[in-house]
Amino acid sequence: MRIEVCSMLSISQSFRTAMYVALVAAAAVTVACGHTSQSVAPSALAANPSNYDGQSVTVSGTAKNPTARQTRRGTATFYQLCDTACVNVIQFDNPNVDDGSQVTVSGRFRASFGRQHTISNVLVVGGRTGGSGAGMATSAPP
């Protein structure tokens, strides 16, 4: 009977070790495949929109022509984010953006967006459409 108990303990310890290794591996895969976004310049998005279509990205630049609008998803701010080129931004999580301010936003990039009025090169921030919900940092115009 002792032999059976010892072999059961060995199996139990082996099972625990295997479970631990499996959990650590699963955690590593989750982190590696997580929803981290890559930093991309507006000009890189504008030059190669198909390379970034559907991806989570973080973009920094100068805000131009912000306009708050009421949508079916709530109030959103529409503006362009520019360096040497511009991309369109639809931001749901913080609609206060000043013209000329430096802005960093994270969201989901779309090469085209919309059903009735399609817009090209759009970064959707917050809201239901796959935006990461990440916020933004603004500073006063230089």
N, CA, C and O atoms as a GROMACS GRO file, in nm:
protein
  568
    1MET      N    1   0.080  -0.118   0.000
    1MET     CA    2   0.000   0.000   0.000
    1MET      C    3   0.086   0.126   0.000
    1MET      O    4   0.048   0.227  -0.060
    2ARG      N    5   0.198   0.122   0.065
    2ARG     CA    6   0.287   0.238   0.065
    2ARG      C    7   0.335   0.271  -0.075
    2ARG      O    8   0.348   0.388  -0.111
    3ILE      N    9   0.360   0.170  -0.153
    3ILE     CA   10   0.408   0.193  -0.289
    3ILE      C   11   0.301   0.269  -0.368
    3ILE      O   12   0.334   0.361  -0.444
    4GLU      N   13   0.176   0.230  -0.352
    4GLU     CA   14   0.068   0.299  -0.423
    4GLU      C   15   0.056   0.443  -0.377
    4GLU      O   16   0.037   0.532  -0.460
    5VAL      N   17   0.066   0.468  -0.249
    5VAL     CA   18   0.056   0.603  -0.197
    5VAL      C   19   0.170   0.688  -0.250
    5VAL      O   20   0.148   0.801  -0.292
    6CYS      N   21   0.291   0.636  -0.249
    6CYS     CA   22   0.407   0.710  -0.298
    6CYS      C   23   0.393   0.739  -0.447
    6CYS      O   24   0.424   0.851  -0.490
    7SER      N   25   0.349   0.643  -0.525
    7SER     CA   26   0.334   0.668  -0.668
    7SER      C   27   0.221   0.768  -0.693
    7SER      O   28   0.228   0.845  -0.789
    8MET      N   29   0.117   0.768  -0.610
    8MET     CA   30   0.010   0.867  -0.623
    8MET      C   31   0.062   1.005  -0.588
    8MET      O   32   0.025   1.103  -0.654
    9LEU      N   33   0.148   1.017  -0.488
    9LEU     CA   34   0.208   1.144  -0.454
    9LEU      C   35   0.297   1.194  -0.568
    9LEU      O   36   0.297   1.313  -0.598
   10SER      N   37   0.372   1.105  -0.630
   10SER     CA   38   0.457   1.142  -0.741
   10SER      C   39   0.374   1.195  -0.857
   10SER      O   40   0.408   1.296  -0.917
   11ILE      N   41   0.267   1.126  -0.887
   11ILE     CA   42   0.180   1.171  -0.995
   11ILE      C   43   0.119   1.305  -0.959
   11ILE      O   44   0.111   1.393  -1.044
   12SER      N   45   0.077   1.321  -0.838
   12SER     CA   46   0.017   1.445  -0.794
   12SER      C   47   0.116   1.560  -0.805
   12SER      O   48   0.080   1.668  -0.852
   13GLN      N   49   0.240   1.540  -0.763
   13GLN     CA   50   0.342   1.644  -0.772
   13GLN      C   51   0.376   1.672  -0.918
   13GLN      O   52   0.394   1.788  -0.956
   14SER      N   53   0.385   1.569  -0.999
   14SER     CA   54   0.411   1.588  -1.141
   14SER      C   55   0.297   1.666  -1.206
   14SER      O   56   0.319   1.754  -1.289
   15PHE      N   57   0.175   1.631  -1.168
   15PHE     CA   58   0.059   1.700  -1.222
   15PHE      C   59   0.062   1.848  -1.185
   15PHE      O   60   0.036   1.934  -1.269
   16ARG      N   61   0.093   1.876  -1.058
   16ARG     CA   62   0.102   2.015  -1.014
   16ARG      C   63   0.210   2.090  -1.089
   16ARG      O   64   0.191   2.206  -1.128
   17THR      N   65   0.324   2.027  -1.109
   17THR     CA   66   0.433   2.091  -1.183
   17THR      C   67   0.390   2.118  -1.327
   17THR      O   68   0.415   2.227  -1.380
   18ALA      N   69   0.327   2.020  -1.389
   18ALA     CA   70   0.280   2.038  -1.527
   18ALA      C   71   0.177   2.150  -1.536
   18ALA      O   72   0.180   2.230  -1.630
   19MET      N   73   0.087   2.158  -1.441
   19MET     CA   74  -0.014   2.264  -1.439
   19MET      C   75   0.052   2.401  -1.422
   19MET      O   76   0.013   2.498  -1.488
   20TYR      N   77   0.150   2.409  -1.335
   20TYR     CA   78   0.222   2.534  -1.312
   20TYR      C   79   0.290   2.579  -1.442
   20TYR      O   80   0.280   2.696  -1.480
   21VAL      N   81   0.358   2.487  -1.508
   21VAL     CA   82   0.426   2.520  -1.634
   21VAL      C   83   0.324   2.565  -1.739
   21VAL      O   84   0.348   2.661  -1.811
   22ALA      N   85   0.212   2.497  -1.747
   22ALA     CA   86   0.107   2.532  -1.843
   22ALA      C   87   0.051   2.672  -1.814
   22ALA      O   88   0.027   2.749  -1.907
   23LEU      N   89   0.029   2.703  -1.687
   23LEU     CA   90  -0.022   2.835  -1.651
   23LEU      C   91   0.077   2.945  -1.682
   23LEU      O   92   0.039   3.051  -1.732
   24VAL      N   93   0.204   2.921  -1.654
   24VAL     CA   94   0.308   3.021  -1.686
   24VAL      C   95   0.315   3.043  -1.836
   24VAL      O   96   0.326   3.156  -1.883
   25ALA      N   97   0.308   2.934  -1.914
   25ALA     CA   98   0.312   2.944  -2.060
   25ALA      C   99   0.190   3.021  -2.111
   25ALA      O  100   0.202   3.105  -2.201
   26ALA      N  101   0.074   2.992  -2.056
   26ALA     CA  102  -0.048   3.062  -2.097
   26ALA      C  103  -0.040   3.211  -2.066
   26ALA      O  104  -0.083   3.294  -2.146
   27ALA      N  105   0.015   3.244  -1.950
   27ALA     CA  106   0.032   3.384  -1.914
   27ALA      C  107   0.128   3.454  -2.010
   27ALA      O  108   0.104   3.568  -2.050
   28ALA      N  109   0.236   3.387  -2.046
   28ALA     CA  110   0.333   3.445  -2.139
   28ALA      C  111   0.271   3.470  -2.276
   28ALA      O  112   0.295   3.574  -2.338
   29VAL      N  113   0.190   3.376  -2.324
   29VAL     CA  114   0.123   3.393  -2.452
   29VAL      C  115   0.024   3.508  -2.445
   29VAL      O  116   0.013   3.586  -2.540
   30THR      N  117  -0.049   3.519  -2.336
   30THR     CA  118  -0.146   3.627  -2.319
   30THR      C  119  -0.077   3.762  -2.324
   30THR      O  120  -0.127   3.854  -2.388
   31VAL      N  121   0.036   3.776  -2.256
   31VAL     CA  122   0.109   3.901  -2.257
   31VAL      C  123   0.162   3.930  -2.397
   31VAL      O  124   0.152   4.042  -2.445
   32ALA      N  125   0.218   3.829  -2.463
   32ALA     CA  126   0.274   3.848  -2.597
   32ALA      C  127   0.168   3.883  -2.698
   32ALA      O  128   0.195   3.958  -2.792
   33CYS      N  129   0.048   3.831  -2.683
   33CYS     CA  130  -0.060   3.855  -2.778
   33CYS      C  131  -0.160   3.958  -2.726
   33CYS      O  132  -0.270   3.971  -2.781
   34GLY      N  133  -0.123   4.029  -2.624
   34GLY     CA  134  -0.214   4.124  -2.562
   34GLY      C  135  -0.248   4.240  -2.654
   34GLY      O  136  -0.202   4.245  -2.768
   35HIS      N  137  -0.326   4.330  -2.604
   35HIS     CA  138  -0.373   4.442  -2.683
   35HIS      C  139  -0.280   4.561  -2.668
   35HIS      O  140  -0.326   4.673  -2.645
   36THR      N  141  -0.153   4.538  -2.682
   36THR     CA  142  -0.061   4.649  -2.680
   36THR      C  143  -0.065   4.716  -2.816
   36THR      O  144  -0.086   4.650  -2.917
   37SER      N  145  -0.045   4.844  -2.818
   37SER     CA  146  -0.047   4.914  -2.944
   37SER      C  147   0.093   4.963  -2.977
   37SER      O  148   0.173   4.994  -2.889
   38GLN      N  149   0.120   4.968  -3.106
   38GLN     CA  150   0.250   5.016  -3.152
   38GLN      C  151   0.241   5.165  -3.178
   38GLN      O  152   0.137   5.215  -3.220
   39SER      N  153   0.350   5.237  -3.154
   39SER     CA  154   0.355   5.380  -3.183
   39SER      C  155   0.385   5.399  -3.331
   39SER      O  156   0.479   5.343  -3.386
   40VAL      N  157   0.301   5.481  -3.394
   40VAL     CA  158   0.313   5.506  -3.538
   40VAL      C  159   0.290   5.655  -3.562
   40VAL      O  160   0.203   5.715  -3.500
   41ALA      N  161   0.368   5.713  -3.651
   41ALA     CA  162   0.351   5.854  -3.687
   41ALA      C  163   0.233   5.869  -3.782
   41ALA      O  164   0.204   5.777  -3.859
   42PRO      N  165   0.164   5.983  -3.778
   42PRO     CA  166   0.054   6.005  -3.872
   42PRO      C  167   0.098   5.987  -4.019
   42PRO      O  168   0.024   5.933  -4.100
   43SER      N  169   0.219   6.033  -4.051
   43SER     CA  170   0.267   6.022  -4.188
   43SER      C  171   0.286   5.876  -4.231
   43SER      O  172   0.265   5.842  -4.347
   44ALA      N  173   0.326   5.789  -4.137
   44ALA     CA  174   0.341   5.646  -4.168
   44ALA      C  175   0.206   5.582  -4.193
   44ALA      O  176   0.192   5.498  -4.282
   45LEU      N  177   0.105   5.620  -4.115
   45LEU     CA  178  -0.030   5.568  -4.135
   45LEU      C  179  -0.086   5.614  -4.270
   45LEU      O  180  -0.145   5.536  -4.344
   46ALA      N  181  -0.066   5.743  -4.301
   46ALA     CA  182  -0.117   5.797  -4.427
   46ALA      C  183  -0.047   5.737  -4.548
   46ALA      O  184  -0.109   5.718  -4.652
   47ALA      N  185   0.082   5.705  -4.535
   47ALA     CA  186   0.158   5.650  -4.647
   47ALA      C  187   0.125   5.504  -4.674
   47ALA      O  188   0.127   5.461  -4.789
   48ASN      N  189   0.093   5.427  -4.570
   48ASN     CA  190   0.068   5.283  -4.583
   48ASN      C  191  -0.053   5.240  -4.502
   48ASN      O  192  -0.039   5.158  -4.411
   49PRO      N  193  -0.172   5.291  -4.531
   49PRO     CA  194  -0.289   5.259  -4.448
   49PRO      C  195  -0.322   5.111  -4.443
   49PRO      O  196  -0.368   5.062  -4.340
   50SER      N  197  -0.302   5.038  -4.551
   50SER     CA  198  -0.337   4.896  -4.552
   50SER      C  199  -0.247   4.814  -4.460
   50SER      O  200  -0.288   4.708  -4.412
   51ASN      N  201  -0.125   4.862  -4.433
   51ASN     CA  202  -0.035   4.792  -4.342
   51ASN      C  203  -0.083   4.796  -4.197
   51ASN      O  204  -0.047   4.710  -4.117
   52TYR      N  205  -0.164   4.897  -4.163
   52TYR     CA  206  -0.207   4.917  -4.024
   52TYR      C  207  -0.357   4.894  -4.006
   52TYR      O  208  -0.407   4.905  -3.894
   53ASP      N  209  -0.429   4.862  -4.112
   53ASP     CA  210  -0.574   4.848  -4.106
   53ASP      C  211  -0.615   4.745  -4.000
   53ASP      O  212  -0.571   4.630  -4.004
   54GLY      N  213  -0.699   4.788  -3.906
   54GLY     CA  214  -0.750   4.700  -3.801
   54GLY      C  215  -0.658   4.684  -3.681
   54GLY      O  216  -0.692   4.613  -3.587
   55GLN      N  217  -0.543   4.749  -3.682
   55GLN     CA  218  -0.447   4.734  -3.572
   55GLN      C  219  -0.466   4.842  -3.466
   55GLN      O  220  -0.513   4.952  -3.494
   56SER      N  221  -0.427   4.808  -3.343
   56SER     CA  222  -0.424   4.906  -3.235
   56SER      C  223  -0.293   4.983  -3.246
   56SER      O  224  -0.185   4.924  -3.251
   57VAL      N  225  -0.304   5.116  -3.250
   57VAL     CA  226  -0.187   5.200  -3.263
   57VAL      C  227  -0.195   5.318  -3.167
   57VAL      O  228  -0.304   5.355  -3.122
   58THR      N  229  -0.080   5.375  -3.137
   58THR     CA  230  -0.070   5.499  -3.061
   58THR      C  231  -0.008   5.601  -3.153
   58THR      O  232   0.097   5.576  -3.212
   59VAL      N  233  -0.072   5.717  -3.166
   59VAL     CA  234  -0.029   5.819  -3.261
   59VAL      C  235  -0.017   5.952  -3.189
   59VAL      O  236  -0.102   5.988  -3.107
   60SER      N  237   0.090   6.025  -3.220
   60SER     CA  238   0.111   6.159  -3.163
   60SER      C  239   0.124   6.259  -3.276
   60SER      O  240   0.181   6.230  -3.381
   61GLY      N  241   0.071   6.379  -3.252
   61GLY     CA  242   0.083   6.484  -3.352
   61GLY      C  243   0.009   6.608  -3.308
   61GLY      O  244  -0.028   6.623  -3.191
   62THR      N  245  -0.011   6.697  -3.402
   62THR     CA  246  -0.080   6.823  -3.378
   62THR      C  247  -0.224   6.811  -3.423
   62THR      O  248  -0.252   6.770  -3.535
   63ALA      N  249  -0.317   6.847  -3.334
   63ALA     CA  250  -0.460   6.841  -3.366
   63ALA      C  251  -0.499   6.958  -3.454
   63ALA      O  252  -0.459   7.072  -3.429
   64LYS      N  253  -0.577   6.930  -3.558
   64LYS     CA  254  -0.626   7.034  -3.648
   64LYS      C  255  -0.776   7.020  -3.667
   64LYS      O  256  -0.828   6.909  -3.684
   65ASN      N  257  -0.844   7.133  -3.664
   65ASN     CA  258  -0.987   7.142  -3.694
   65ASN      C  259  -1.076   7.051  -3.610
   65ASN      O  260  -1.157   6.978  -3.667
   66PRO      N  261  -1.064   7.053  -3.478
   66PRO     CA  262  -1.153   6.967  -3.397
   66PRO      C  263  -1.297   7.018  -3.400
   66PRO      O  264  -1.324   7.137  -3.393
   67THR      N  265  -1.389   6.922  -3.412
   67THR     CA  266  -1.531   6.953  -3.413
   67THR      C  267  -1.604   6.847  -3.332
   67THR      O  268  -1.590   6.728  -3.360
   68ALA      N  269  -1.681   6.890  -3.232
   68ALA     CA  270  -1.761   6.796  -3.153
   68ALA      C  271  -1.893   6.772  -3.224
   68ALA      O  272  -1.957   6.866  -3.271
   69ARG      N  273  -1.933   6.644  -3.232
   69ARG     CA  274  -2.059   6.608  -3.297
   69ARG      C  275  -2.130   6.504  -3.213
   69ARG      O  276  -2.068   6.423  -3.143
   70GLN      N  277  -2.260   6.507  -3.220
   70GLN     CA  278  -2.341   6.406  -3.154
   70GLN      C  279  -2.358   6.289  -3.251
   70GLN      O  280  -2.398   6.309  -3.366
   71THR      N  281  -2.327   6.168  -3.205
   71THR     CA  282  -2.342   6.048  -3.288
   71THR      C  283  -2.433   5.951  -3.215
   71THR      O  284  -2.477   5.978  -3.103
   72ARG      N  285  -2.463   5.838  -3.279
   72ARG     CA  286  -2.545   5.736  -3.213
   72ARG      C  287  -2.474   5.679  -3.091
   72ARG      O  288  -2.539   5.627  -3.000
   73ARG      N  289  -2.342   5.688  -3.087
   73ARG     CA  290  -2.264   5.636  -2.975
   73ARG      C  291  -2.236   5.742  -2.869
   73ARG      O  292  -2.167   5.714  -2.771
   74GLY      N  293  -2.287   5.861  -2.887
   74GLY     CA  294  -2.262   5.969  -2.793
   74GLY      C  295  -2.182   6.080  -2.859
   74GLY      O  296  -2.166   6.081  -2.980
   75THR      N  297  -2.134   6.172  -2.778
   75THR     CA  298  -2.058   6.284  -2.831
   75THR      C  299  -1.919   6.237  -2.871
   75THR      O  300  -1.853   6.165  -2.796
   76ALA      N  301  -1.876   6.279  -2.987
   76ALA     CA  302  -1.743   6.245  -3.038
   76ALA      C  303  -1.678   6.372  -3.091
   76ALA      O  304  -1.746   6.465  -3.134
   77THR      N  305  -1.547   6.374  -3.087
   77THR     CA  306  -1.472   6.483  -3.146
   77THR      C  307  -1.404   6.429  -3.272
   77THR      O  308  -1.335   6.327  -3.268
   78PHE      N  309  -1.425   6.499  -3.382
   78PHE     CA  310  -1.364   6.464  -3.509
   78PHE      C  311  -1.254   6.567  -3.534
   78PHE      O  312  -1.278   6.687  -3.524
   79TYR      N  313  -1.134   6.520  -3.567
   79TYR     CA  314  -1.024   6.611  -3.598
   79TYR      C  315  -0.917   6.538  -3.677
   79TYR      O  316  -0.924   6.416  -3.695
   80GLN      N  317  -0.819   6.613  -3.724
   80GLN     CA  318  -0.705   6.553  -3.791
   80GLN      C  319  -0.588   6.558  -3.696
   80GLN      O  320  -0.573   6.652  -3.618
   81LEU      N  321  -0.503   6.455  -3.703
   81LEU     CA  322  -0.381   6.449  -3.624
   81LEU      C  323  -0.266   6.446  -3.724
   81LEU      O  324  -0.260   6.359  -3.810
   82CYS      N  325  -0.175   6.543  -3.713
   82CYS     CA  326  -0.078   6.565  -3.820
   82CYS      C  327   0.066   6.573  -3.770
   82CYS      O  328   0.093   6.618  -3.658
   83ASP      N  329   0.157   6.529  -3.856
   83ASP     CA  330   0.299   6.564  -3.849
   83ASP      C  331   0.328   6.621  -3.988
   83ASP      O  332   0.289   6.734  -4.015
   84THR      N  333   0.394   6.548  -4.077
   84THR     CA  334   0.409   6.595  -4.215
   84THR      C  335   0.289   6.554  -4.300
   84THR      O  336   0.273   6.605  -4.411
   85ALA      N  337   0.205   6.465  -4.251
   85ALA     CA  338   0.079   6.424  -4.314
   85ALA      C  339  -0.025   6.411  -4.202
   85ALA      O  340   0.008   6.416  -4.084
   86CYS      N  341  -0.149   6.394  -4.242
   86CYS     CA  342  -0.256   6.388  -4.143
   86CYS      C  343  -0.337   6.259  -4.155
   86CYS      O  344  -0.350   6.201  -4.262
   87VAL      N  345  -0.392   6.216  -4.040
   87VAL     CA  346  -0.493   6.110  -4.036
   87VAL      C  347  -0.614   6.167  -3.962
   87VAL      O  348  -0.602   6.260  -3.883
   88ASN      N  349  -0.729   6.110  -3.990
   88ASN     CA  350  -0.852   6.152  -3.924
   88ASN      C  351  -0.867   6.078  -3.793
   88ASN      O  352  -0.831   5.960  -3.782
   89VAL      N  353  -0.920   6.147  -3.693
   89VAL     CA  354  -0.944   6.086  -3.562
   89VAL      C  355  -1.090   6.106  -3.524
   89VAL      O  356  -1.145   6.216  -3.539
   90ILE      N  357  -1.152   5.999  -3.476
   90ILE     CA  358  -1.285   6.008  -3.416
   90ILE      C  359  -1.266   5.963  -3.272
   90ILE      O  360  -1.236   5.847  -3.246
   91GLN      N  361  -1.284   6.056  -3.180
   91GLN     CA  362  -1.256   6.027  -3.039
   91GLN      C  363  -1.381   6.037  -2.955
   91GLN      O  364  -1.448   6.140  -2.950
   92PHE      N  365  -1.412   5.924  -2.887
   92PHE     CA  366  -1.533   5.918  -2.805
   92PHE      C  367  -1.506   5.940  -2.657
   92PHE      O  368  -1.596   5.985  -2.586
   93ASP      N  369  -1.387   5.909  -2.608
   93ASP     CA  370  -1.366   5.906  -2.464
   93ASP      C  371  -1.334   6.040  -2.400
   93ASP      O  372  -1.348   6.053  -2.278
   94ASN      N  373  -1.293   6.139  -2.475
   94ASN     CA  374  -1.263   6.271  -2.420
   94ASN      C  375  -1.276   6.373  -2.532
   94ASN      O  376  -1.178   6.399  -2.602
   95PRO      N  377  -1.393   6.430  -2.548
   95PRO     CA  378  -1.415   6.513  -2.665
   95PRO      C  379  -1.351   6.652  -2.662
   95PRO      O  380  -1.376   6.731  -2.753
   96ASN      N  381  -1.272   6.684  -2.561
   96ASN     CA  382  -1.213   6.817  -2.553
   96ASN      C  383  -1.072   6.819  -2.612
   96ASN      O  384  -0.975   6.782  -2.545
   97VAL      N  385  -1.062   6.861  -2.737
   97VAL     CA  386  -0.934   6.873  -2.806
   97VAL      C  387  -0.927   7.015  -2.862
   97VAL      O  388  -1.022   7.062  -2.925
   98ASP      N  389  -0.816   7.082  -2.839
   98ASP     CA  390  -0.799   7.218  -2.889
   98ASP      C  391  -0.719   7.219  -3.018
   98ASP      O  392  -0.626   7.140  -3.035
   99ASP      N  393  -0.757   7.307  -3.110
   99ASP     CA  394  -0.686   7.322  -3.236
   99ASP      C  395  -0.541   7.363  -3.207
   99ASP      O  396  -0.517   7.457  -3.132
  100GLY      N  397  -0.446   7.293  -3.265
  100GLY     CA  398  -0.304   7.323  -3.248
  100GLY      C  399  -0.239   7.256  -3.128
  100GLY      O  400  -0.118   7.269  -3.108
  101SER      N  401  -0.317   7.183  -3.048
  101SER     CA  402  -0.258   7.117  -2.931
  101SER      C  403  -0.184   6.990  -2.972
  101SER      O  404  -0.217   6.928  -3.073
  102GLN      N  405  -0.085   6.953  -2.894
  102GLN     CA  406  -0.013   6.828  -2.915
  102GLN      C  407  -0.094   6.718  -2.848
  102GLN      O  408  -0.128   6.728  -2.730
  103VAL      N  409  -0.124   6.613  -2.924
  103VAL     CA  410  -0.213   6.508  -2.876
  103VAL      C  411  -0.148   6.372  -2.899
  103VAL      O  412  -0.085   6.349  -3.002
  104THR      N  413  -0.165   6.282  -2.803
  104THR     CA  414  -0.127   6.142  -2.819
  104THR      C  415  -0.250   6.059  -2.789
  104THR      O  416  -0.309   6.070  -2.682
  105VAL      N  417  -0.290   5.976  -2.886
  105VAL     CA  418  -0.409   5.893  -2.870
  105VAL      C  419  -0.378   5.749  -2.907
  105VAL      O  420  -0.290   5.721  -2.988
  106SER      N  421  -0.451   5.658  -2.845
  106SER     CA  422  -0.441   5.516  -2.878
  106SER      C  423  -0.579   5.466  -2.917
  106SER      O  424  -0.678   5.496  -2.850
  107GLY      N  425  -0.584   5.392  -3.026
  107GLY     CA  426  -0.711   5.339  -3.072
  107GLY      C  427  -0.689   5.241  -3.185
  107GLY      O  428  -0.577   5.195  -3.208
  108ARG      N  429  -0.797   5.210  -3.256
  108ARG     CA  430  -0.791   5.114  -3.367
  108ARG      C  431  -0.793   5.192  -3.497
  108ARG      O  432  -0.882   5.274  -3.521
  109PHE      N  433  -0.694   5.165  -3.582
  109PHE     CA  434  -0.683   5.234  -3.711
  109PHE      C  435  -0.766   5.161  -3.816
  109PHE      O  436  -0.767   5.038  -3.822
  110ARG      N  437  -0.835   5.237  -3.898
  110ARG     CA  438  -0.914   5.184  -4.009
  110ARG      C  439  -0.874   5.255  -4.137
  110ARG      O  440  -0.871   5.378  -4.142
  111ALA      N  441  -0.842   5.178  -4.241
  111ALA     CA  442  -0.808   5.237  -4.370
  111ALA      C  443  -0.930   5.309  -4.429
  111ALA      O  444  -0.916   5.409  -4.499
  112SER      N  445  -1.050   5.257  -4.400
  112SER     CA  446  -1.173   5.326  -4.436
  112SER      C  447  -1.274   5.301  -4.325
  112SER      O  448  -1.272   5.196  -4.260
  113PHE      N  449  -1.362   5.398  -4.303
  113PHE     CA  450  -1.454   5.391  -4.190
  113PHE      C  451  -1.586   5.454  -4.232
  113PHE      O  452  -1.588   5.558  -4.298
  114GLY      N  453  -1.695   5.393  -4.192
  114GLY     CA  454  -1.828   5.450  -4.214
  114GLY      C  455  -1.910   5.366  -4.308
  114GLY      O  456  -1.858   5.286  -4.386
  115ARG      N  457  -2.040   5.385  -4.301
  115ARG     CA  458  -2.133   5.311  -4.386
  115ARG      C  459  -2.184   5.399  -4.499
  115ARG      O  460  -2.175   5.362  -4.616
  116GLN      N  461  -2.237   5.514  -4.465
  116GLN     CA  462  -2.293   5.601  -4.567
  116GLN      C  463  -2.189   5.696  -4.624
  116GLN      O  464  -2.179   5.714  -4.745
  117HIS      N  465  -2.111   5.756  -4.537
  117HIS     CA  466  -2.008   5.850  -4.578
  117HIS      C  467  -1.874   5.793  -4.535
  117HIS      O  468  -1.831   5.812  -4.421
  118THR      N  469  -1.807   5.724  -4.625
  118THR     CA  470  -1.682   5.658  -4.592
  118THR      C  471  -1.570   5.762  -4.580
  118THR      O  472  -1.555   5.850  -4.665
  119ILE      N  473  -1.493   5.748  -4.473
  119ILE     CA  474  -1.378   5.835  -4.447
  119ILE      C  475  -1.254   5.748  -4.454
  119ILE      O  476  -1.254   5.636  -4.403
  120SER      N  477  -1.147   5.798  -4.515
  120SER     CA  478  -1.022   5.723  -4.525
  120SER      C  479  -0.930   5.755  -4.409
  120SER      O  480  -0.934   5.865  -4.353
  121ASN      N  481  -0.847   5.657  -4.374
  121ASN     CA  482  -0.741   5.675  -4.273
  121ASN      C  483  -0.794   5.733  -4.142
  121ASN      O  484  -0.769   5.849  -4.109
  122VAL      N  485  -0.868   5.650  -4.069
  122VAL     CA  486  -0.935   5.695  -3.948
  122VAL      C  487  -0.883   5.618  -3.826
  122VAL      O  488  -0.872   5.495  -3.830
  123LEU      N  489  -0.851   5.690  -3.720
  123LEU     CA  490  -0.816   5.631  -3.592
  123LEU      C  491  -0.937   5.648  -3.501
  123LEU      O  492  -0.975   5.761  -3.470
  124VAL      N  493  -0.996   5.538  -3.457
  124VAL     CA  494  -1.113   5.542  -3.370
  124VAL      C  495  -1.065   5.522  -3.227
  124VAL      O  496  -1.003   5.421  -3.194
  125VAL      N  497  -1.094   5.620  -3.141
  125VAL     CA  498  -1.049   5.617  -3.002
  125VAL      C  499  -1.171   5.608  -2.911
  125VAL      O  500  -1.261   5.691  -2.918
  126GLY      N  501  -1.172   5.504  -2.826
  126GLY     CA  502  -1.284   5.486  -2.734
  126GLY      C  503  -1.406   5.437  -2.809
  126GLY      O  504  -1.397   5.396  -2.925
  127GLY      N  505  -1.518   5.442  -2.744
  127GLY     CA  506  -1.641   5.397  -2.808
  127GLY      C  507  -1.645   5.246  -2.826
  127GLY      O  508  -1.557   5.175  -2.778
  128ARG      N  509  -1.746   5.200  -2.894
  128ARG     CA  510  -1.769   5.059  -2.913
  128ARG      C  511  -1.685   4.997  -3.024
  128ARG      O  512  -1.660   4.876  -3.020
  129THR      N  513  -1.640   5.074  -3.120
  129THR     CA  514  -1.577   5.020  -3.240
  129THR      C  515  -1.432   4.984  -3.216
  129THR      O  516  -1.345   5.040  -3.284
  130GLY      N  517  -1.402   4.897  -3.127
  130GLY     CA  518  -1.268   4.844  -3.112
  130GLY      C  519  -1.165   4.942  -3.064
  130GLY      O  520  -1.047   4.908  -3.059
  131GLY      N  521  -1.204   5.062  -3.028
  131GLY     CA  522  -1.108   5.153  -2.972
  131GLY      C  523  -1.057   5.097  -2.841
  131GLY      O  524  -1.130   5.027  -2.771
  132SER      N  525  -0.936   5.127  -2.810
  132SER     CA  526  -0.879   5.065  -2.692
  132SER      C  527  -0.930   5.129  -2.564
  132SER      O  528  -0.911   5.075  -2.455
  133GLY      N  529  -0.994   5.244  -2.578
  133GLY     CA  530  -1.040   5.312  -2.459
  133GLY      C  531  -0.929   5.392  -2.395
  133GLY      O  532  -0.952   5.460  -2.295
  134ALA      N  533  -0.810   5.384  -2.451
  134ALA     CA  534  -0.699   5.459  -2.396
  134ALA      C  535  -0.725   5.606  -2.418
  134ALA      O  536  -0.788   5.644  -2.517
  135GLY      N  537  -0.678   5.686  -2.331
  135GLY     CA  538  -0.704   5.827  -2.337
  135GLY      C  539  -0.605   5.902  -2.420
  135GLY      O  540  -0.542   5.846  -2.510
  136MET      N  541  -0.591   6.027  -2.391
  136MET     CA  542  -0.501   6.112  -2.465
  136MET      C  543  -0.434   6.208  -2.371
  136MET      O  544  -0.480   6.230  -2.259
  137ALA      N  545  -0.326   6.266  -2.418
  137ALA     CA  546  -0.259   6.372  -2.345
  137ALA      C  547  -0.255   6.492  -2.434
  137ALA      O  548  -0.213   6.483  -2.550
  138THR      N  549  -0.298   6.605  -2.384
  138THR     CA  550  -0.292   6.725  -2.465
  138THR      C  551  -0.210   6.829  -2.393
  138THR      O  552  -0.198   6.829  -2.270
  139SER      N  553  -0.154   6.918  -2.471
  139SER     CA  554  -0.083   7.031  -2.412
  139SER      C  555  -0.122   7.155  -2.492
  139SER      O  556  -0.172   7.144  -2.604
  140ALA      N  557  -0.100   7.269  -2.435
  140ALA     CA  558  -0.137   7.393  -2.501
  140ALA      C  559  -0.055   7.410  -2.628
  140ALA      O  560   0.056   7.357  -2.638
  141PRO      N  561  -0.110   7.482  -2.725
  141PRO     CA  562  -0.034   7.507  -2.849
  141PRO      C  563   0.098   7.574  -2.818
  141PRO      O  564   0.106   7.653  -2.724
  142PRO      N  565   0.202   7.545  -2.898
  142PRO     CA  566   0.334   7.606  -2.872
  142PRO      C  567   0.334   7.754  -2.893
  142PRO      O  568   0.437   7.819  -2.876
   0.00000   0.00000   0.00000
